[in-house]
Amino acid sequence: MRIISSSILAIAFCFAGLVSAHADETPPPPRKSIKSLTPTELMSLRRGVAKMMARNGAPRGSADWRRSWVYWANMHQHFGDDCGGPISGQGMAGVQAFTATDAAETATWCMCEHGTNQFLTWHRMYLWYFERVLQEAAGDTSLRLPYWDYESDASLPQAYRDATYVNETGATVPNPLRVAARQPGLNNGTSSLAAAVVSTSNAMRNASFDDFGGALEDTPHGAVHCAIVTRGCPNGLMGSIPVSALDPIFYAHHTNIDRLYDCWLQVDPNGRLPNDAGQRDAAFSFVDGDGSVVTRRVGDMLTAAGLGYSYASGGGCPPAAQPIAAAAAGHAQSIEGSVQTLASAGPTRLSGVKTNVPLTVSGRQSLAPPHGAAAPTTRVDAVIDGLRYEKAPGALFNVYLQGPGNARVLIGVINFFGVAPAGEAEHAKARHAMSRKSVRFDVTDALRQLNLSADKAPSLVFEATTGLTGSTPEGVAAALNPQANVQFDSARLVGRP
């Protein structure tokens, strides 16, 4: 299906946005950090966002409606009986429920991919078409989506904090990039996202597409979503999938995720792209800059270069490309391959702001991975399966590996983005909603730092956090829901060659 505009201006705009076929032409400007935008570029971004928001009142079914802010948020997901269920969560002032009523809405709404191998590919396509709509709204074909490089600077960019700005006519007007439904410390600039929330270290150590995508989707992707909002996920806006794209920071966040995906690909461009035929042949529908609905194959939109854009430098990327070991060549073996359980714990409920979970070591072996020139390369992960809750917890949880004498190392953070309360995933009708999840943290370096042996069993320690700098378990206590009943089925330390 394609809804085609006959407008000559719309056609001209579409051609202006196409990737140049001539190598001698000036390449398109790269997507830049939001903090590196010139005043003119920032003005263009705000103009485009404000225009899309103004179109929220356009007649339903019109091209302007399909190019509105709400329509694009609904393409990601929305509340409503045919998508994300009834409106729920805190921070939802002004949020509406929708039901698709025409062919364009049915084809494009509620199509976000989470928890699947299309998470990175679908969002790359979504951002590319959103950028074209934003360019049209701003009247600026050179406008590129900026990214929030939170691993380099985890404070909320000033452009999204300002309450007002002076527009091109000299009038002081509300800033369309700011929303109130964020943690106050972020909006007022007194706090930043914590290091564990923005860390890419777990994700970047993976060589296979599926393992990398799953790890990146969890942290920093999901962790950032949950840390932006008061009382964590699934509160809004950013903490709840159905309304997350209503917050303009959503696009700076996801553009950064796309940047991190791109720099991970650069380590082995030929071997790391997805090669599954079913994945590449899948097709999704979006709205183009002229308001028409277009359907594209994933395989036709795999790379940033192929789509005519690039990224300026930023933090969180893996080291410069190095020779690929034979075991990692091409599509590396998934970490679900040959594994050995080194230590474990059974079903556990997280009680209060801090929970210590002792692990029982399997056998009489050293837990510390071998190292040195003659040692085989070994990775050890902490795997937590069946993580779930009954009521919104009100926080995230830092996870530490702790040894004797209370020496400990922070290994990651647990977030609940996209996790529905136990037993309510089907009721919520959220696309790819889950009532339980698994998390995996690379603890190879942590084990070496703690120098653990068989007679020195470690523990996993879970501490509640807001996800912001300066957060303490005690400070989060009042926000914790005593009915949350956060629990998991098992925790394991697993090693593989």
Secondary structure, 3 states (H helix, E strand, C coil): CCCCCCCHHHHHHHHHHCCCCCCCCCCCCCECEHHHCCHHHHHHHHHHHHHHHHHHHCCCCCHHHHCCHHHHHHHHCCEECCCCECCCCCCCCCCCECCCCCHHHHHHCCCCCCCCCCHHHHHHHHHHHHHHHHHHHHCCCCCCCCECCCCCCCECCHHHCCCEEECCCCCEEECCCCCCCCCHHHHCCCCEECHHHHCCHHHHCCCCHHHHHHHHHHHHHHHHHHHHCCCCCCCCCCCCHHHHHHCCHHHHHHHHHHHHHHHHHCCCHHHHCCCCHHHHHCEEEEECCCCCEEEEEHHHCCCCHHHCCCECCCCCCCCCCCCCCHHHCCCCCCCCCCCEEEEEECCEECCCCEEEEECEECCCCCCCCCCCCCCCCCEEEEEEEEEECCCCCCCEEEEEEECHHHCEEEEEEECCCCECCCCCHHHHCCCCCECCEEEEEECHHHHHHHCCCCCCCCEEEEEEECCECCCCHHHHHHHCCCCCCCEECEEEEEEEC
